[in-house]
Amino acid sequence: MIAPDGTVVVVGGGLAAARTISTLRRKKFTGPIELITAEEHLPYDRPPLSKDVLRGERDQTALPFDTEKLGVRVHTGTAATGLDTEGRRLHTTGGEFTYDGLVLATGADPVRVPGDGPQLTLRTLDDALALRARLQPGARVVLIGASWIGAEVATVAAARGAEVTCLEAGDVPLGVALGTEVARHLLPWWSDIDLRCGTSVAQVRRDGVELADGTALPADVVVTGIGVRPAVGWLAGSGLQIDRGVLTDERCRTGAPGVVALGDAAQRWSPRTGRHELIEHWDDAGAAAATAVAALLTEDPPAFDPAPYFWSDQFGRKIQYVGRHGAGDTVSIQTTDAGDLDSVQWIDAAGTLTAWLGVDRPRDVVAARTAVGLPAETETAALSN
């Protein structure tokens, strides 16, 4: 617990950081706040990058963040390089910062494939603007990964007149995320894309992509969308417990006094699942801020362990997913009269609804978030209609 007039340093410039700072001020924290961000922008929203920004409808997605009103000093273009938790000192490319409370919200970095050729990713505003400029009519665009982000980029690239090829190592798009039985229902959505499943990439070359079998695939633009890794490498030697992300309890607290972590960089303990979970969703990053602030300012902060939620807009459809299913769950798939995917329920061996997915069913999300974690036989009737 820190004093209400202490010093808080926030590392990261995304939604989690912005929400934490605004929540600190709402909770009457009066001390200095320093925001350290490696990007050159004030905090902005990331979901519109693969939608509005890539389509050319917006050039920026700034979050409400009045630095003067919030009383925050922002250090853009400044990367964290190390942490001394005993001395409560943060090391950065812009110098050293001391803190009473430290918020780790550094997000995640995109995974890249081998090769010395140019490959674009879509994680930052600058990424989105650079990619948008390359999505020209007739451009040969090769996407590596039929992932959530891959599908959204494919949607926009095709609409802008590019010739789009997507290389997916799995048998179907999103097979790992949703399971093959569900994911095969997505295949018709890709009808305007040259989707090549069961295809592995060896490297990105200067003139395109080399497949694992040695085949060369020419490309004007290569976009890699095969996942992200929490940006926590700079914390080596800090004494914090790190698995894939920074390990915290269900109250966003790390093992170091005055240090909390949230967003894509955090791997939070979940009493619901009995393990540390890496959530990596916009909804979780924003909602966890209230708990992170309570962990800094109070002795007994509330636990934060909601059912995960995310959405994806692709090929003219909105997918919304609530919960987290297991490999052994029973899958119930509902389709429309035309045979299109409508909704999915996952139910575990104890008869509990573990996850729900809906396609163009936004009004059912609130009910789904209530139903997940409860007995399926009594809680899912409304979601089946």
C-alpha positions in Angstrom: 0.0 0.0 0.0 1.4 3.4 -1.0 0.7 6.8 0.3 -1.9 8.9 -1.6 0.8 11.5 -2.3 3.6 9.0 -3.3 5.1 8.6 -6.8 3.6 6.1 -9.3 5.5 5.1 -12.4 3.5 3.5 -15.2 5.4 1.5 -17.9 3.5 1.1 -21.1 1.3 3.3 -23.3 -1.8 1.3 -24.0 -5.3 0.9 -22.7 -4.2 -0.7 -19.4 -1.8 2.2 -18.7 -4.4 4.9 -19.6 -7.1 3.3 -17.5 -4.8 2.8 -14.5 -3.8 6.5 -14.5 -7.3 7.8 -14.8 -8.5 5.4 -12.1 -5.7 6.6 -9.8 -6.9 10.2 -10.1 -10.6 9.2 -9.6 -9.5 7.4 -6.4 -8.0 10.7 -5.1 -4.4 9.8 -5.6 -2.6 13.2 -5.6 1.0 12.2 -6.0 3.1 12.5 -9.2 2.6 10.0 -12.0 5.2 9.3 -14.6 4.2 7.5 -17.8 7.0 5.7 -19.7 6.2 4.5 -23.2 8.5 3.3 -26.0 6.1 4.6 -28.6 6.0 8.2 -29.8 2.3 8.5 -29.2 0.0 9.1 -26.2 -2.1 6.1 -25.2 -4.4 4.9 -28.0 -6.9 2.1 -28.7 -5.6 -0.9 -30.6 -8.7 -2.8 -31.8 -9.6 -0.2 -34.5 -6.1 -0.5 -36.0 -7.1 -3.6 -38.0 -10.5 -2.2 -38.8 -11.1 1.6 -39.2 -7.4 2.6 -39.5 -6.5 -0.1 -42.0 -9.6 0.7 -44.1 -8.6 4.3 -44.2 -11.5 5.6 -42.2 -9.3 6.9 -39.3 -5.7 8.0 -39.0 -5.5 7.8 -35.2 -7.3 6.1 -32.3 -6.3 8.2 -29.3 -7.9 7.4 -26.0 -9.3 10.2 -23.8 -6.1 11.2 -22.0 -5.7 14.8 -21.0 -2.2 14.9 -19.6 -2.7 18.3 -17.9 -6.0 17.4 -16.3 -4.6 14.0 -15.1 -1.4 15.6 -13.9 0.8 13.1 -15.6 4.3 13.5 -17.1 4.7 11.5 -20.3 8.0 10.2 -21.5 7.4 9.0 -25.1 10.1 7.2 -27.1 11.5 5.9 -23.8 11.9 2.1 -23.3 12.3 0.4 -19.9 15.5 -1.5 -19.7 15.7 -2.9 -16.2 14.2 -2.9 -12.7 15.6 -2.8 -9.2 12.7 -3.9 -7.0 14.7 -3.6 -3.8 15.8 0.0 -4.5 12.5 0.8 -6.2 14.3 2.1 -9.3 13.2 1.8 -12.9 16.0 1.9 -15.6 15.1 3.3 -19.0 16.7 4.7 -22.1 15.7 8.1 -20.8 17.3 7.7 -17.4 16.3 6.4 -14.0 13.0 6.7 -12.2 12.3 6.0 -8.5 8.8 5.0 -7.5 6.6 4.1 -4.6 4.2 2.3 -6.8 5.1 0.7 -10.2 2.6 -0.4 -12.8 3.8 -2.9 -15.5 1.7 -2.6 -18.6 4.2 -3.1 -21.4 1.9 -5.2 -23.5 3.2 -7.8 -26.0 5.4 -8.0 -29.1 4.4 -9.8 -32.3 6.2 -13.0 -33.2 8.1 -13.0 -36.5 9.2 -15.8 -38.7 12.8 -16.3 -39.8 14.3 -14.5 -42.8 15.9 -11.3 -43.8 13.1 -10.2 -46.0 10.6 -7.4 -45.0 7.6 -8.6 -43.0 5.0 -6.4 -41.6 3.1 -7.0 -38.4 0.0 -5.2 -37.0 0.5 -4.2 -33.4 1.0 -0.4 -33.3 -0.6 2.6 -34.9 2.6 3.1 -37.0 2.3 -0.6 -38.1 -1.3 0.0 -39.3 -0.4 3.2 -41.2 2.5 1.5 -42.9 0.5 -1.6 -43.9 -2.4 0.5 -45.1 -0.1 2.3 -47.5 1.0 -1.0 -49.0 -2.5 -2.4 -49.5 -3.0 -1.2 -53.1 -5.1 -2.7 -55.8 -3.3 -5.6 -57.4 -0.7 -5.9 -54.7 0.4 -9.4 -54.0 -0.2 -9.8 -50.3 0.9 -12.9 -48.5 -0.4 -13.4 -44.9 1.4 -15.8 -42.7 -1.2 -17.2 -40.3 -5.0 -17.5 -40.6 -5.3 -16.1 -37.1 -7.7 -13.5 -35.6 -5.5 -10.7 -36.9 -4.8 -12.6 -40.1 -8.5 -12.8 -40.9 -9.0 -9.1 -40.2 -6.1 -8.1 -42.4 -7.3 -10.4 -45.1 -10.8 -8.8 -45.0 -9.4 -5.3 -45.5 -6.7 -6.3 -48.0 -9.2 -8.0 -50.3 -11.7 -5.1 -50.0 -8.9 -2.8 -51.1 -8.3 -4.8 -54.3 -5.2 -6.7 -53.2 -4.5 -10.3 -54.3 -4.4 -12.1 -51.0 -2.8 -15.4 -50.2 -2.9 -16.7 -46.6 -0.6 -19.5 -45.4 -1.8 -21.5 -42.4 0.1 -24.3 -40.8 -3.0 -25.9 -39.4 -5.7 -27.8 -41.2 -8.3 -24.9 -40.8 -8.2 -21.3 -39.8 -8.2 -20.8 -36.0 -8.1 -24.6 -35.4 -5.9 -24.2 -32.3 -8.1 -21.5 -30.8 -11.5 -23.0 -31.5 -10.9 -26.7 -32.3 -11.2 -28.2 -35.7 -14.9 -29.1 -35.4 -15.8 -25.5 -34.9 -13.2 -23.9 -37.1 -14.1 -25.8 -40.2 -17.3 -23.8 -40.3 -15.2 -20.7 -41.0 -13.7 -22.1 -44.2 -16.5 -20.7 -46.5 -15.7 -17.2 -45.2 -12.4 -17.3 -46.9 -13.8 -18.0 -50.3 -12.3 -14.8 -51.8 -8.8 -15.5 -50.3 -6.3 -18.0 -51.6 -6.2 -19.9 -48.3 -3.6 -22.6 -48.1 -3.9 -24.7 -45.0 -1.3 -27.3 -43.9 1.3 -25.0 -45.3 4.4 -24.1 -43.3 6.8 -21.2 -43.9 10.6 -21.6 -43.8 11.5 -18.0 -44.1 10.7 -14.6 -45.5 12.9 -13.6 -48.4 13.4 -10.2 -50.0 11.2 -11.2 -52.9 8.5 -13.1 -51.0 8.1 -16.2 -48.9 9.9 -19.6 -49.0 7.7 -22.5 -47.9 9.0 -25.4 -45.9 9.0 -27.6 -49.0 11.3 -25.1 -50.8 8.6 -23.5 -52.9 9.1 -19.8 -53.5 6.0 -17.6 -53.3 6.5 -14.1 -54.7 5.0 -11.2 -52.7 4.8 -7.4 -52.7 3.8 -7.4 -49.1 4.3 -10.0 -46.4 2.2 -9.7 -43.2 2.9 -12.0 -40.2 0.1 -12.8 -37.8 1.1 -15.8 -35.8 0.8 -14.5 -32.3 2.5 -12.3 -29.7 4.8 -12.7 -26.7 4.5 -10.6 -23.5 7.1 -7.8 -23.6 8.8 -8.7 -20.4 12.4 -9.6 -21.5 13.6 -6.4 -20.0 12.6 -7.6 -16.5 15.3 -10.3 -16.4 17.2 -10.1 -13.2 14.5 -8.0 -11.5 13.5 -10.8 -9.1 9.9 -10.9 -10.3 8.5 -14.3 -11.2 8.1 -14.6 -14.9 6.6 -17.5 -16.9 5.3 -16.3 -20.2 4.3 -13.1 -18.6 4.8 -11.5 -15.2 3.1 -13.7 -12.6 0.6 -12.0 -10.3 -2.0 -13.0 -7.9 -5.7 -12.5 -8.6 -5.3 -8.9 -7.4 -2.7 -7.9 -10.0 0.1 -7.9 -7.3 3.5 -9.2 -8.1 5.9 -10.6 -5.5 7.6 -7.2 -5.1 6.2 -4.5 -2.8 4.4 -1.7 -4.7 4.6 -3.5 -8.1 1.5 -4.5 -10.0 1.1 -5.9 -13.5 -1.8 -6.0 -15.9 -2.7 -6.3 -19.6 -0.9 -8.5 -22.1 2.3 -8.4 -20.0 0.6 -10.1 -17.0 -0.1 -13.7 -16.3 -2.7 -13.5 -13.5 -3.7 -16.2 -11.1 -7.2 -17.4 -11.7 -9.1 -19.1 -8.8 -11.7 -20.0 -11.4 -9.2 -22.2 -13.4 -6.6 -22.9 -10.7 -3.6 -21.6 -12.7 -2.0 -18.5 -13.9 -3.7 -17.2 -17.1 -2.4 -15.1 -19.9 -5.5 -13.4 -21.2 -4.3 -11.0 -23.9 -7.6 -9.3 -24.6 -8.6 -5.6 -24.7 -11.5 -6.1 -22.3 -9.3 -7.6 -19.6 -6.6 -5.0 -19.9 -9.1 -2.2 -19.3 -11.1 -3.8 -16.6 -8.1 -4.9 -14.6 -7.1 -1.3 -14.0 -9.5 -0.8 -11.1 -8.1 -3.9 -9.3 -4.5 -2.8 -10.0 -5.1 0.6 -8.5 -6.9 -0.9 -5.5 -3.8 -3.1 -5.0 -1.6 0.0 -4.9 -3.8 2.1 -2.6 -5.5 -0.3 -0.2 -4.7 -3.2 2.0 -7.4 -5.5 0.8 -8.1 -5.1 -2.9 -10.9 -7.1 -4.6 -10.0 -10.2 -6.6 -10.3 -9.9 -10.4 -11.1 -13.1 -12.2 -13.8 -12.6 -14.9 -14.6 -14.9 -17.8 -12.4 -13.7 -20.7 -14.1 -11.9 -23.5 -13.0 -10.9 -27.0 -14.4 -10.1 -30.4 -13.2 -10.1 -34.0 -14.7 -8.5 -37.1 -13.9 -10.5 -40.2 -15.4 -11.1 -43.7 -18.5 -9.0 -42.8 -19.2 -10.9 -39.6 -18.6 -10.2 -35.9 -17.4 -13.1 -33.8 -17.7 -12.8 -30.0 -16.3 -15.3 -27.6 -16.8 -15.5 -23.8 -15.0 -17.9 -21.4 -12.2 -20.4 -22.0 -12.9 -23.9 -23.2 -10.8 -27.0 -22.6 -9.7 -29.6 -25.0 -12.0 -32.3 -23.5 -15.2 -30.1 -23.4 -18.3 -31.3 -25.3 -19.0 -29.0 -28.2 -22.5 -28.0 -29.2 -22.7 -26.1 -32.6 -25.7 -24.3 -33.8 -26.1 -23.2 -37.4 -28.5 -21.0 -39.3 -31.1 -22.4 -41.7 -28.6 -21.7 -44.5 -26.0 -23.8 -42.7 -23.8 -20.9 -41.6 -22.2 -20.9 -38.1 -24.5 -19.2 -35.6 -23.3 -20.0 -32.1 -21.2 -22.6 -30.1 -21.3 -23.8 -26.5 -18.6 -25.7 -24.8 -19.5 -27.8 -21.7 -17.1 -29.6 -19.4 -17.5 -33.1 -17.8 -19.2 -31.6 -14.8 -21.9 -30.0 -17.0 -20.6 -26.5 -16.7 -20.7 -24.0 -19.5 -17.0 -23.1 -20.0 -17.3 -20.9 -23.2 -19.7 -19.5 -25.7 -19.2 -18.1 -29.2 -21.7 -16.2 -31.3 -21.6 -14.9 -34.8 -23.5 -11.7 -35.3 -25.3 -12.2 -31.9 -24.2 -9.1 -29.9 -27.3 -9.0 -27.8 -26.5 -12.4 -26.3 -23.1 -11.4 -25.0 -24.3 -10.2 -21.6 -26.3 -13.4 -21.0 -23.3 -15.4 -22.1 -21.0 -13.7 -19.6 -23.5 -14.4 -16.9 -23.9 -18.1 -17.9 -20.3 -19.1 -18.3 -19.2 -21.0 -15.2 -22.7 -22.1 -14.3 -24.5 -25.4 -14.9 -25.2 -25.6 -18.6 -28.6 -27.3 -18.3 -30.1 -24.3 -16.4 -28.2 -21.4 -17.8 -27.9 -21.8 -21.6 -31.5 -22.1 -22.8 -31.6 -18.4 -23.8 -28.4 -18.7 -25.7 -29.7 -21.6 -27.9 -32.6 -19.7 -29.4 
